[in-house]
Amino acid sequence: MYATENERHPPFTQALRQALQNIRDSGAAADLLFLEAWEIRPSSNLGVTLRASQIRRANPALAAAIGAELKARQSVSAGFSGDPARVSPVKLHAHPTI
């Protein structure tokens, strides 16, 4: 299967792209890619969570930068400005019961 121009491949965050420029060890690079993947989609699997926790403890600034970048993207994609006064109320329609 060929990748289309619109497909995104890891790393997804600018923070990780910059960090990987200085990494020459493939194992360390794999760990950082794993961290980014976990930040995007956390797992409830204990082993996966422990591995992510270890990598986060070893790279706290990078983990924070990845998390902040992903959080900023989520708020932009959701279109929520953070101002509750700008949120329109949801109208509920009553359905007749039979």
Secondary structure, DSSP 8 states (H G I E B T S, - for coil): ----TT---S--SHHHHHHHTT---HHHHHHHHHHHHHHHS----HHHHHHHHHHHHH-HHHHHHHHHHHHHHHHHHHT--S-GGGS-----------
